[in-house]
Amino acid sequence: MHRAFLKQTQTLVTTAFGLIAALAWNTAITTLVHTYLPTGSGLLMLFLYALIVTALAVFVGMALARAAARIGLDDDAAK
């Protein structure tokens, strides 16, 4: 039971830090988009923001998948 508690705590803390990092990136990207788009372009800003975040998520996801495959941590090995 002690090991399960530690594993669960590790998962929760890691997830919490991931959320904090995501919120920090959210603020940074939003500020960047606001800096380069004129005031009053709300809908355009939202779509541009969504495209930037989607591209970043795909890029990071693919990079992590390649790194995991290189060291043998593919989906089948994790199960």
Secondary structure by P-SEA (a helix, b strand, c coil): caaaaaaaaaaaaaaaaaaaaaaaaaaaaaaaaaacccccaaaaaaaaaaaaaaaaaaaaaaaaaaaaaaacccccccc
